[in-house]
């Protein structure tokens, strides 16, 4: 079926189905012996990462042979015209290899550089978020029927619940702003990778700030956060795209977003 003949619902169903299947494949390696290799950027990679991405690439190419694909492990033409799928087969590989269930499969469909559809699949937890531009975002787990996501109406740092994956990822200059935010928020916690953004969309936390991200780390998150009523940008407040610098801030409300940006700039 051509993309132009695919309804938004059909596209979302397809993306969820292949993300679910990819997650089931990755689970075969989870908490089992798996060789860990180090990539050129010093990040870890396993056979599970590579095999999961290959599965997703094959599934997309079979259904949409005219679509471009860009993935973490095998690259691709990120500047190709037309629809582009952006894949992170295992977001949180460090969690994966240390037995933590907080790793996910991220899948985004972009058009003209903007994410239109995003899936956060958490295989070990059997949880999933789906967001579509202009249509909202939804959550489903093993016990709950699909329900819409909505952020918490938090507008001040003093009330905010803040997460970042690791304070060690920030430069010394960036750490000053992060430390200032930690001093002001109600709760500051570390870890989580893509799971933090799902928790923000569900209204359990209010603020996530990261650095050193690649498009395959954040493109799927944008429709989920925005569909839940939140805001997600770079540290300059600009919309995220394929050329963003990797510094990402997601907040429940515009007021909280502005307050956090002020601390980062200060």
Secondary structure, DSSP 8 states (H G I E B T S, - for coil): --GGG--HHHHHHHHHHHHHHHHHHHHTTTTS---EEE-TTS-EEEHHHHHHHHHHHHHHHHH-TTSEEEETTTEE-TT-SS-EEEEEEEETHHHHHTT-S--EEEEEEEETTEEEEEEEEETTTTEEEEEETTTEEEEE-SSS--EE-------SGGG-EEEES-GGGS-HHHHHHHHHHHHHSSEEEE--TTHHHHHHHTTS--EEEE-S--HHHHHHHHHHHHHTT-EEEETTS-B--TT--S-EEEESSHHHHHHHHHHHH-
